């Protein structure tokens, strides 16, 4: 079994180093050859001579690939059902056999074997089979990683129960069925892309949602990026390219930071919106497209038109339907849902425990004006989780410029982060050190109920307890007061 070709093929290959292999063959010589060869590809390679030994290792370790001889002393490789039926330790299996038995080969493949190799074989043949298995597994892992990244970073859920957010959701649903262009205006970090994705999803258009940031692409490349180009259209254009309008065909093209688009490109975009056709760079052929354009900007486009920085005709073409996304400071009650939402998402993503944040942290968040809007909120929560410090404490350490209530009630779950209605009155500076815990509890409950104008249901939500609990506390205090009076 010459392995010169095999050796040269894997001399510096590190592609499969993260995978592990188990060789099962009763011939010591075969074990030695395969273990030496596979060790050049994989970081972990074990070799044993029987199913009994192999099963012990399989239960103990994770293997991505098992190279398994069928004819073994004791149990045959074909009888090793555990290797095929354990969903938590699923490995690719390459069977080896010295007998060209079609029935056995069919049985092996039915069990779920990835490949079937006849002995004697050369190592190049084995390498080819191994690479097919591992490339498939690598691709699966990559797809999983990409999907996880997609799920982590992109959500179409618009979180918040404030009146302005409700109006925003209503407007999105109202505009969604139309094919008309939508212009989304709002400060940076307010979630304009999230709104655009929500409009696309509610529209039920069959094509994809394709975002492109007009400010992140150089003016020279933007035309090619949007409309595509033919081979040889310009220096470096070795292959033709479809362009984002064709990629988004049947769906929605989201043009973020449309205010950054050069005037020359604005004219080309206007033509596309009016004619519903595109012309790739270097081509004379017009291509019909069915694309809904949703544009977003953190600038005031009307002012940009007046300054001469944006074409008025394109502005009116884009501004058929308009959505203004309010800043977070104008919808602070959304914090009641946004904080637990981001906290739950980030604790799962970062692998950290739910934070034990105090009431003063939520109070500090309501006091803050959030110039960076929801993006800043998410970044703050992520930073606080990573450094292990509550928001109010972190703000005090950074600049000491954020006032926060000194309330010491802690929560043990992000689901229980205390709420603080907008327009709240400032709380006091804490309780005297000589007060008992019972006195502190009574004073705090009465303070919150008073703040809620006697509404015990609202107070119970702030305190994170059932209304019945408050009723029971008040009954206890009334009975205590009655006994004192006697």
C-alpha positions in Angstrom: 0.0 0.0 0.0 2.1 2.8 -1.3 1.3 6.1 0.4 3.6 8.6 -1.3 0.7 10.4 -3.0 -1.3 10.3 0.2 1.6 11.8 2.2 2.1 14.7 -0.3 -1.6 15.5 -0.3 -1.8 15.9 3.4 1.7 17.2 4.2 0.5 20.7 5.3 -3.3 20.1 5.5 -4.9 21.5 8.6 -8.4 21.6 7.3 -9.6 18.5 9.3 -7.6 19.1 12.5 -10.8 19.7 14.5 -12.2 16.2 13.7 -11.4 12.9 15.4 -11.2 9.4 14.0 -11.6 5.8 15.3 -10.0 2.9 13.4 -11.4 -0.5 14.1 -9.5 -3.4 12.6 -8.2 -6.7 14.0 -5.0 -6.6 12.0 -2.3 -4.7 13.9 -0.5 -3.8 10.7 -3.7 -2.2 9.2 -4.2 -0.3 12.5 -0.7 1.0 12.4 -0.8 2.1 8.7 -4.2 3.9 9.0 -3.4 5.5 12.3 -0.1 6.9 10.9 -1.8 8.1 7.8 -4.9 9.6 9.5 -2.7 11.4 12.1 -1.5 13.6 9.3 -5.0 14.8 8.8 -6.7 14.6 12.2 -5.6 15.8 15.6 -7.0 12.7 17.4 -6.8 9.2 16.0 -7.5 6.0 18.0 -7.2 2.4 16.9 -8.6 -0.8 18.4 -9.1 -4.4 17.3 -12.7 -5.3 18.3 -16.2 -3.9 18.6 -16.1 -4.4 22.3 -13.1 -2.1 22.7 -14.4 0.3 20.2 -17.8 0.7 22.0 -15.9 1.6 25.2 -14.1 4.3 23.4 -17.1 5.5 21.6 -19.1 6.0 24.8 -16.2 7.8 26.3 -15.1 10.1 23.4 -16.6 11.9 20.4 -15.6 10.6 17.0 -16.5 12.3 13.7 -15.4 9.4 11.6 -15.2 5.6 12.2 -13.2 3.5 9.8 -14.6 0.0 10.5 -13.7 -3.5 9.3 -16.7 -5.7 8.8 -15.0 -9.0 9.6 -13.9 -8.8 13.2 -13.5 -11.4 16.0 -16.6 -11.5 18.2 -19.2 -9.1 16.8 -19.0 -8.1 13.2 -18.7 -4.5 12.2 -22.1 -4.8 10.6 -23.6 -5.8 14.0 -22.3 -2.6 15.8 -25.8 -1.1 16.1 -24.9 1.4 18.8 -22.6 3.3 16.4 -25.5 3.9 14.0 -28.4 4.3 16.4 -27.0 6.8 19.0 -28.3 10.3 17.8 -26.1 12.1 20.3 -22.8 10.6 19.0 -23.5 10.3 15.3 -20.3 9.6 13.3 -19.6 9.0 9.6 -18.7 5.4 9.0 -16.5 4.0 6.3 -16.7 0.2 6.1 -13.8 -2.0 5.0 -14.0 -5.6 3.9 -11.9 -8.2 2.2 -15.0 -9.9 0.6 -16.9 -8.4 -2.3 -20.3 -9.4 -1.0 -23.1 -7.3 -2.5 -25.6 -8.3 0.1 -23.3 -7.1 2.9 -22.5 -3.9 1.1 -26.2 -3.1 0.7 -26.8 -3.9 4.4 -24.0 -1.6 5.4 -25.3 1.3 3.3 -28.8 0.8 4.7 -27.4 1.1 8.2 -26.2 4.5 7.3 -22.6 3.8 6.2 -21.0 6.7 4.3 -18.8 4.5 2.1 -17.8 0.9 1.5 -14.2 0.1 0.5 -12.8 -3.3 -0.6 -9.5 -4.6 0.6 -6.8 -4.3 -0.5 -6.9 -0.6 -1.2 -4.3 2.1 -1.6 -4.2 5.1 0.8 -5.2 7.5 -2.0 -8.5 5.7 -2.3 -9.1 5.9 1.4 -8.1 9.6 1.4 -10.7 10.3 -1.2 -13.4 8.7 0.8 -12.3 10.4 4.0 -12.3 13.8 2.4 -15.8 13.3 1.0 -17.1 12.5 4.5 -15.3 15.4 6.2 -16.0 18.0 3.5 -19.7 17.2 3.9 -19.4 17.6 7.7 -17.5 20.8 7.3 -20.2 22.2 5.1 -22.9 21.2 7.6 -21.0 22.9 10.4 -20.5 26.1 8.3 -24.2 26.2 7.4 -25.0 25.8 11.1 -22.7 28.6 12.1 -24.1 30.9 9.4 -27.7 30.1 10.5 -26.8 30.7 14.1 -25.2 34.0 13.2 -28.3 34.9 11.2 -30.6 34.1 14.1 -28.4 35.9 16.6 -28.0 39.1 14.8 -31.2 39.5 12.8 -34.7 39.6 14.2 -37.9 40.9 12.7 -39.5 41.3 16.0 -40.3 44.9 16.9 -40.2 44.9 20.7 -42.1 47.5 22.8 -45.6 48.3 24.0 -45.5 52.1 24.0 -48.1 54.0 22.1 -45.6 55.2 19.5 -44.4 51.7 18.9 -47.9 50.5 18.5 -48.5 53.2 15.9 -45.3 52.2 14.2 -46.4 48.6 13.9 -49.8 49.6 12.6 -48.2 51.8 9.9 -45.9 48.9 8.9 -48.8 46.5 8.5 -50.8 49.2 6.6 -48.0 49.8 4.1 -46.8 46.2 3.7 -49.3 45.0 1.0 -48.5 47.9 -1.4 -45.7 47.7 -4.0 -45.0 51.4 -3.6 -41.6 52.6 -2.3 -41.2 53.4 1.4 -39.0 56.0 2.9 -38.0 55.3 6.6 -36.5 58.3 8.5 -35.1 58.2 12.0 -32.0 58.8 14.1 -29.1 56.4 14.0 -29.7 53.3 16.1 -33.5 53.4 16.2 -34.0 50.2 14.2 -34.8 51.4 10.7 -33.6 48.1 9.1 -35.8 46.2 11.6 -38.8 48.2 10.4 -37.8 47.6 6.7 -37.6 43.8 7.4 -40.9 43.9 9.2 -42.5 45.6 6.2 -41.0 43.0 3.9 -42.2 40.1 6.0 -45.7 41.5 6.3 -45.8 42.0 2.5 -45.6 38.3 1.9 -43.4 38.9 -1.2 -41.9 35.7 -2.5 -38.4 37.1 -3.1 -35.7 37.8 -0.5 -35.0 40.9 1.6 -31.6 42.3 0.4 -30.0 45.1 2.5 -27.3 47.3 1.1 -25.6 50.3 2.8 -25.2 53.1 0.3 -22.7 54.8 2.5 -20.4 51.8 3.0 -19.7 51.3 -0.7 -17.5 53.6 -2.8 -19.3 55.6 -5.5 -17.3 53.8 -8.2 -18.5 50.4 -7.1 -22.1 51.3 -6.1 -23.5 51.1 -9.6 -22.0 47.7 -10.2 -23.2 46.5 -6.8 -26.8 47.6 -7.5 -27.2 46.8 -11.2 -24.5 44.2 -11.9 -21.9 44.2 -14.7 -20.9 42.1 -17.7 -17.5 40.4 -18.0 -14.9 42.9 -19.1 -17.1 45.9 -18.4 -14.2 47.5 -16.5 -10.7 46.7 -15.3 -10.9 43.7 -12.9 -14.4 42.6 -14.1 -13.3 39.1 -15.0 -16.7 37.6 -14.4 -20.2 38.9 -14.9 -22.2 39.8 -11.8 -26.0 40.0 -11.3 -26.2 42.9 -8.9 -28.5 43.4 -5.9 -31.6 44.4 -7.9 -31.6 41.0 -9.6 -30.8 39.2 -6.4 -33.8 40.9 -4.8 -36.1 40.1 -7.7 -39.6 39.3 -6.4 -38.6 40.7 -3.0 -37.4 43.9 -1.3 -34.2 45.9 -1.8 -33.4 47.9 1.3 -31.2 50.9 0.6 -29.8 52.1 3.9 -28.3 55.6 4.3 -29.9 56.6 0.9 -28.8 60.2 1.8 -25.2 59.1 1.1 -25.9 58.1 -2.5 -24.0 60.2 -5.1 -26.0 62.4 -7.3 -25.0 60.5 -10.4 -26.3 57.3 -8.9 -29.5 59.0 -7.8 -30.4 59.6 -11.5 -29.8 55.9 -12.3 -31.9 54.8 -9.4 -34.8 57.1 -10.4 -34.8 55.6 -13.9 -35.0 52.1 -12.4 -37.9 53.1 -10.1 -39.8 54.6 -13.0 -39.1 52.0 -15.7 -38.8 48.8 -13.5 -35.8 47.8 -15.5 -32.0 47.8 -14.9 -29.0 47.9 -17.2 -25.9 46.1 -16.0 -22.7 48.1 -16.4 -21.2 47.3 -19.8 -24.5 45.9 -21.2 -26.9 47.4 -23.7 -29.7 45.0 -22.6 -32.5 46.2 -20.3 -33.5 43.6 -17.7 -37.0 43.7 -16.2 -37.1 43.5 -12.3 -39.9 43.2 -9.8 -38.4 44.8 -6.8 -39.9 46.9 -4.0 -37.5 49.6 -2.8 -37.4 50.6 0.8 -35.0 53.4 1.6 -33.8 54.7 5.0 -31.9 57.7 6.2 -30.9 59.4 9.4 -30.8 62.7 7.6 -33.8 65.0 6.8 -34.1 64.4 3.1 -36.3 67.4 2.6 -33.5 69.6 3.9 -31.0 67.7 1.7 -33.2 68.5 -1.3 -33.3 72.2 -0.4 -29.5 72.2 0.0 -29.1 70.6 -3.4 -27.6 67.4 -2.1 -30.5 65.1 -3.1 -32.6 65.1 -6.2 -36.1 66.3 -5.6 -37.6 63.9 -8.2 -36.0 60.9 -6.5 -37.1 62.2 -3.1 -40.8 62.3 -4.2 -40.5 58.9 -5.9 -39.1 57.3 -2.7 -41.4 59.2 -0.4 -44.6 57.6 -1.7 -45.1 56.1 1.8 -43.2 57.4 4.7 -42.4 56.0 8.2 -40.8 58.0 10.9 -39.1 55.9 13.6 -39.3 57.7 16.9 -36.1 57.9 19.1 -36.0 55.8 22.2 -36.2 58.9 24.5 -39.7 59.4 23.1 -40.9 55.9 23.9 -39.1 55.0 27.1 -41.8 52.6 28.3 -40.4 50.3 25.6 -37.6 49.8 28.0 -39.9 47.6 30.0 -39.8 45.0 27.2 -36.5 45.9 25.5 -34.3 45.4 28.6 -35.5 41.8 29.4 -35.5 41.0 25.7 -31.9 42.0 25.1 -30.8 40.6 28.5 -32.3 37.2 27.7 -30.9 37.2 24.2 -27.4 38.2 25.3 -27.1 36.0 28.4 -27.8 33.0 26.1 -25.4 34.3 23.4 -22.6 35.1 25.8 -23.1 32.1 28.1 -23.5 34.1 31.2 -25.9 33.9 34.1 -29.0 36.1 34.5 -27.8 39.4 36.1 -28.9 40.4 39.6 -29.7 44.0 38.8 -31.3 46.4 41.3 -34.3 48.6 40.9 -32.0 51.6 40.6 -30.6 50.2 37.3 -34.0 50.4 35.6 -34.5 53.8 37.2 -31.2 55.0 35.7 -32.2 53.7 32.3 -35.4 55.8 32.5 -33.5 58.9 33.5 -31.1 58.6 30.5 -31.9 60.2 27.2 -30.3 57.5 24.9 -28.7 59.5 22.2 -27.6 56.3 20.5 -31.1 54.8 20.8 -31.7 51.1 20.8 -28.3 50.3 19.5 -26.8 52.0 22.5 -29.1 50.2 24.9 -28.1 46.8 23.5 -24.4 47.7 23.7 -24.8 48.9 27.3 -26.5 45.7 28.3 -23.9 43.5 26.6 -21.0 45.5 28.2 -22.6 45.2 31.7 -23.1 41.5 31.3 -19.5 41.0 30.2 -17.9 43.1 32.9 -20.3 41.8 35.5 -21.5 45.2 36.8 -25.1 46.6 36.9 -25.9 49.6 34.6 -26.2 52.2 37.3 -22.9 51.1 38.9 -21.2 51.0 35.5 -22.4 54.5 34.6 -21.2 55.9 37.9 -17.8 54.4 37.4 -17.5 55.8 33.8 -18.6 59.4 34.3 -20.7 59.7 37.5 -23.2 61.7 35.4 -26.2 59.4 35.7 -28.5 59.7 38.7 -30.0 56.5 39.9 -32.5 55.6 42.6 -30.9 53.9 45.7 -33.4 51.0 46.0 -31.8 47.8 47.0 -34.4 45.3 45.8 -32.6 42.8 43.6 -33.9 40.4 41.0 -32.7 37.0 40.2 -33.9 36.7 36.6 -34.0 39.0 33.6 -37.7 38.2 33.4 -38.1 40.0 36.8 -36.3 43.2 36.0 -38.4 45.8 37.8 -40.5 48.3 35.8 -40.5 52.0 36.1 -43.2 54.0 34.4 -42.3 57.2 32.5 -42.7 60.4 34.4 -41.9 58.8 37.8 -41.2 60.8 40.9 -37.7 60.6 42.3 -37.3 58.1 45.1 -35.5 58.8 48.4 -32.0 58.2 49.3 -32.5 54.8 51.0 -33.5 53.8 54.5 -31.9 54.3 57.9 -29.4 51.6 58.9 -31.2 50.8 62.1 -34.5 49.9 60.4 -35.5 46.2 60.4 -36.0 44.4 57.1 -39.7 44.3 57.8 -39.8 48.1 58.2 -37.9 48.6 55.0 -40.3 46.3 53.1 -43.4 48.0 54.5 -42.0 51.5 53.7 -40.9 50.5 50.2 -44.3 48.9 49.3 -46.2 51.9 50.6 -43.9 54.2 48.7 -44.4 52.3 45.4 -48.2 52.1 45.9 -48.3 55.8 46.6 -46.3 56.5 43.5 -48.9 54.5 41.5 -51.7 56.6 43.0 -53.0 53.7 45.1 -53.2 51.3 42.1 -52.0 48.1 43.7 -52.1 46.1 40.4 -49.6 48.6 38.9 -47.5 48.5 42.1 -47.4 44.7 42.2 -46.0 44.7 38.6 -43.3 47.2 39.7 -42.5 45.1 42.8 -42.5 41.8 40.8 -45.1 40.1 43.1 -48.8 39.1 42.8 -51.5 41.6 43.7 -52.7 39.0 46.3 -49.3 39.3 48.1 -49.8 43.1 48.5 -53.3 42.6 49.8 -52.0 40.1 52.3 -49.3 42.5 53.5 -51.8 45.3 54.0 -54.1 43.0 56.0 -51.1 42.0 58.2 -50.3 45.7 58.8 -53.9 46.6 59.6 -54.1 43.8 62.1 -50.8 44.9 63.7 -52.0 48.5 63.9 -55.3 47.3 65.5 -53.4 45.3 68.1 -51.2 48.3 69.0 -54.3 50.5 69.3 -55.7 48.1 71.9 
